[in-house]
């Protein structure tokens, strides 16, 4: 019985990446609600890409890859020896800009994100730009939308994120964050 | 200390060629964690002495059931569970007493990102036997606090025990459920948008008529409402008896409960 339940769980989870899963409408501006949950199937002004498209894009067009996944929140009062921030594993070649997908960005952080995109694209706003974090995470939608509003013309939102990349059997690389101003 | 070790490990990872060798990186991370937990003591491959069962892909990363089994009759004095890529990797450290039976340990854990999990058995001769399982689950550590946690908080410290068949001299299967939100300090309250302060079960001691079955030290990786599946072996003179559970959480709050163990049956 327990085994059947487990088998069923496997089947159900295998279905989570099928296209018929729950989606949300695109918000006006940015999403300021909880970061996890159903996300839109589209992004106005940009393109939604899947893992196969990303893999092809990487091998053919050398896009700028931006991972906006959050850093783990260190609990207050945790014993120093108990806290080991895990390696942040991402699509090889990505630059990790945690916090760039927040619903609201303070001006200093907005300038930080804008500055990084400008640096990474060499100031060429037509550079293919891929933005991602985790599946069902609004952070990457917000950050991609932000890039579109900055004027980038080839923004690809990779919604499946790092787990989608791993599920397809691709390697990851551990990277350090480029931290935003406090 | 663990941090500086980790920093060295990370620097090592960056020195790697552009195409990261992920598997080597993961093994290096485990090696550093192992040193932090067990010091310089070497480990050997489990070779059938200990096995770790976990879903290869978990539906709910905040509630991943894992089962550690060890070879019956092996002289095991303790079992440690490490979730390599959790920010608090040491999930549980169990030490068995004279009434304990290490052949089974079932827990429910949170998983932060796709990771190896390790189970390590320590035998009486001091040897460490390790086994691993790769688990695809993500987001379990920062999963938001919901209604379930509020209910757990309201009933904090309540316990339930389910017993299998009781026969003197034979391992008795037991399932302990402890009501406790087990806040890990990484969960955001979706209404207030604040992080709920850490409050988690840190120690569990289980005795039969005053003699230890097991003692467990745990950290922020255990799921809400910690559940422990275990076995104990009552002698004829222990029955009927009392199984006593003492739980201490990170705020030093202590919860105690005693359960009757019948002379026989279930």
Boltz contact constraints between the chains, C-beta under 6 A:
constraints:
  - contact:
      token1: [A, 9]
      token2: [B, 59]
      max_distance: 6.0
  - contact:
      token1: [A, 13]
      token2: [B, 57]
      max_distance: 6.0
  - contact:
      token1: [A, 13]
      token2: [B, 59]
      max_distance: 6.0
  - contact:
      token1: [A, 34]
      token2: [B, 190]
      max_distance: 6.0
  - contact:
      token1: [A, 72]
      token2: [B, 87]
      max_distance: 6.0
  - contact:
      token1: [A, 73]
      token2: [B, 186]
      max_distance: 6.0
  - contact:
      token1: [A, 73]
      token2: [B, 195]
      max_distance: 6.0
  - contact:
      token1: [A, 75]
      token2: [B, 185]
      max_distance: 6.0
  - contact:
      token1: [A, 75]
      token2: [B, 186]
      max_distance: 6.0
  - contact:
      token1: [A, 75]
      token2: [B, 198]
      max_distance: 6.0
  - contact:
      token1: [A, 81]
      token2: [B, 2]
      max_distance: 6.0
  - contact:
      token1: [A, 82]
      token2: [B, 88]
      max_distance: 6.0
  - contact:
      token1: [A, 82]
      token2: [B, 219]
      max_distance: 6.0
  - contact:
      token1: [A, 84]
      token2: [B, 2]
      max_distance: 6.0
  - contact:
      token1: [A, 84]
      token2: [B, 6]
      max_distance: 6.0
  - contact:
      token1: [A, 84]
      token2: [B, 89]
      max_distance: 6.0
  - contact:
      token1: [A, 85]
      token2: [B, 87]
      max_distance: 6.0
  - contact:
      token1: [A, 86]
      token2: [B, 85]
      max_distance: 6.0
  - contact:
      token1: [A, 86]
      token2: [B, 87]
      max_distance: 6.0
  - contact:
      token1: [A, 92]
      token2: [B, 20]
      max_distance: 6.0
  - contact:
      token1: [A, 163]
      token2: [B, 138]
      max_distance: 6.0
  - contact:
      token1: [A, 166]
      token2: [B, 114]
      max_distance: 6.0
  - contact:
      token1: [A, 171]
      token2: [B, 22]
      max_distance: 6.0
  - contact:
      token1: [A, 172]
      token2: [B, 22]
      max_distance: 6.0
  - contact:
      token1: [A, 173]
      token2: [B, 20]
      max_distance: 6.0
  - contact:
      token1: [A, 174]
      token2: [B, 13]
      max_distance: 6.0
  - contact:
      token1: [A, 174]
      token2: [B, 25]
      max_distance: 6.0
